[in-house]
Amino acid sequence: MPSILCPPVIKECVAIMAVNPPKTEAFWAIWTQAAFVVLAFIMGIIIWEKQAALSLAYGSLVCVLPNFYLYRKLFSHFGARKAPEIVKGFYLGEAGKIVFTIVLFVIAFQLPQLLPAFIFAGYISSQLVFWLVPLFISLIRMQQDKSGK
C-alpha cells in the first residue's frame, strides 16, 4: 500500500490484527471504535479546546455504546438450536440500540457545555470507523491467504 494512503499508525494496527486475528468483525469494529473515542478526545484537545474534545468524545460514545449493546445481544447465543434466541436477540438488540442512541443524543443536547456540531462529527466519524473496520479485516485476511497462512 502506498504510504500516503496508509499512515504508520494504520500499518501498526494491521500488523497487530494480523498477529491476533479478530474473533468476529463486529468485535474488532467495536474495540476500534472505543479506541477512536480516546483518539477523538486527544485530537480535540490538541486541535481545538476541551469543550470541543468532550463533544467529540461524547458523540463517539453515542455511537459506540449502542453498538456494544447490540453486539452483546447478538453474540450471546450460538448454535443452530439457538436460532430463535439469536433472531430474538437481533430484534431486541437493534431496537435497544435505536432507543439507546436516541436517549444519548437527547442527553447530549441537554448538556450546555457540549457543542452540537462536534457531537455530530464524533458520531459520524465513529460510525465511519465501524463501517471501515470490516474492510481492513478483509484486506488482512486476503493478505494472509496470499502469504499462505
C-alpha positions as CSV (number, residue, x, y, z in Angstrom):
1,M,0.0,0.0,0.0
2,P,1.3,3.5,-0.7
3,S,2.3,5.3,2.5
4,I,0.1,8.3,1.7
5,L,-3.0,6.1,1.8
6,C,-1.8,4.0,4.8
7,P,-0.2,6.0,7.6
8,P,2.2,4.2,10.0
9,V,-0.5,4.0,12.7
10,I,-2.8,2.0,10.4
11,K,0.1,-0.2,9.4
12,E,0.8,-1.0,13.1
13,C,-2.9,-1.7,13.7
14,V,-2.9,-4.1,10.7
15,A,0.2,-5.8,12.0
16,I,-1.4,-6.3,15.4
17,M,-4.6,-7.6,13.9
18,A,-2.6,-10.0,11.7
19,V,-0.9,-11.5,14.8
20,N,-4.2,-11.6,16.8
21,P,-6.9,-12.4,14.2
22,P,-10.3,-11.0,15.2
23,K,-12.9,-13.3,16.7
24,T,-15.6,-11.5,14.7
25,E,-15.6,-8.4,12.6
26,A,-18.1,-6.8,15.0
27,F,-15.8,-7.4,18.0
28,W,-12.9,-5.6,16.3
29,A,-15.1,-2.9,15.0
30,I,-16.4,-2.0,18.5
31,W,-12.9,-2.1,20.1
32,T,-11.6,0.1,17.3
33,Q,-14.5,2.5,17.9
34,A,-13.6,2.5,21.6
35,A,-10.0,3.4,20.8
36,F,-11.3,6.1,18.4
37,V,-13.2,7.7,21.3
38,V,-9.8,8.2,23.1
39,L,-8.2,9.4,19.8
40,A,-11.1,11.8,19.1
41,F,-10.7,13.3,22.6
42,I,-6.9,13.7,22.2
43,M,-7.2,15.2,18.8
44,G,-9.9,17.6,20.1
45,I,-7.6,18.8,22.9
46,I,-4.7,19.3,20.5
47,I,-6.6,20.9,17.7
48,W,-9.4,22.8,19.4
49,E,-10.2,23.0,23.1
50,K,-11.5,21.0,26.0
51,Q,-15.2,21.7,25.1
52,A,-14.7,20.5,21.5
53,A,-12.8,17.5,22.7
54,L,-15.5,16.5,25.2
55,S,-18.1,17.0,22.5
56,L,-16.2,14.8,20.0
57,A,-15.7,12.1,22.6
58,Y,-19.4,12.2,23.7
59,G,-20.5,12.0,20.1
60,S,-18.3,9.0,19.6
61,L,-19.7,7.3,22.7
62,V,-23.2,7.9,21.4
63,C,-22.2,5.6,18.5
64,V,-20.0,3.1,20.5
65,L,-22.2,2.3,23.5
66,P,-25.3,1.3,21.5
67,N,-23.2,-0.8,19.1
68,F,-21.7,-2.6,22.1
69,Y,-25.2,-3.2,23.4
70,L,-26.2,-4.7,20.1
71,Y,-23.0,-6.8,19.9
72,R,-23.8,-8.3,23.4
73,K,-27.3,-9.1,22.4
74,L,-26.3,-10.6,19.0
75,F,-23.5,-12.8,20.2
76,S,-25.0,-14.0,23.5
77,H,-26.2,-17.2,21.8
78,F,-24.5,-19.7,19.4
79,G,-25.5,-22.8,17.5
80,A,-28.3,-23.9,15.3
81,R,-30.6,-24.9,18.2
82,K,-30.4,-21.3,19.5
83,A,-31.6,-19.8,16.2
84,P,-34.9,-18.4,17.7
85,E,-32.9,-16.8,20.6
86,I,-30.4,-15.4,18.0
87,V,-33.3,-13.8,16.0
88,K,-34.9,-12.5,19.1
89,G,-31.6,-11.1,20.3
90,F,-31.1,-9.4,17.0
91,Y,-34.5,-7.7,17.1
92,L,-34.2,-6.7,20.8
93,G,-30.6,-5.6,20.3
94,E,-31.4,-3.4,17.3
95,A,-34.5,-1.9,19.0
96,G,-32.5,-1.3,22.1
97,K,-29.6,0.2,20.1
98,I,-32.0,2.7,18.4
99,V,-33.6,3.7,21.8
100,F,-30.2,3.9,23.4
101,T,-28.9,6.2,20.7
102,I,-31.9,8.5,20.9
103,V,-31.6,8.7,24.7
104,L,-27.9,9.5,24.4
105,F,-28.5,12.2,21.8
106,V,-31.2,13.8,24.0
107,I,-28.9,13.8,26.9
108,A,-26.2,15.4,24.8
109,F,-28.4,18.2,23.7
110,Q,-29.4,18.9,27.4
111,L,-25.8,19.4,28.4
112,P,-24.9,23.1,27.7
113,Q,-21.1,22.5,27.7
114,L,-21.2,20.3,24.6
115,L,-21.1,21.6,21.1
116,P,-23.7,20.1,18.7
117,A,-21.5,20.2,15.6
118,F,-18.7,18.4,17.4
119,I,-21.2,15.8,18.8
120,F,-22.3,15.0,15.3
121,A,-18.8,15.0,14.0
122,G,-17.8,12.5,16.7
123,Y,-20.8,10.3,16.0
124,I,-20.4,10.3,12.2
125,S,-16.6,9.7,12.3
126,S,-17.1,6.8,14.8
127,Q,-19.7,5.3,12.6
128,L,-17.3,5.5,9.7
129,V,-14.7,3.7,11.8
130,F,-17.4,0.9,12.4
131,W,-18.0,0.6,8.6
132,L,-14.3,0.6,7.6
133,V,-13.0,-2.0,10.1
134,P,-14.5,-4.9,8.2
135,L,-12.8,-3.6,5.1
136,F,-9.4,-3.6,6.9
137,I,-10.1,-7.1,8.3
138,S,-10.9,-8.5,4.8
139,L,-7.7,-6.9,3.5
140,I,-5.7,-8.6,6.3
141,R,-7.4,-11.9,5.5
142,M,-6.6,-11.5,1.8
143,Q,-3.0,-10.7,2.6
144,Q,-2.8,-13.8,4.9
145,D,-4.3,-16.0,2.2
146,K,-1.8,-14.7,-0.3
147,S,1.1,-15.4,2.0
148,G,-0.1,-18.9,2.7
149,K,-1.0,-18.7,6.4
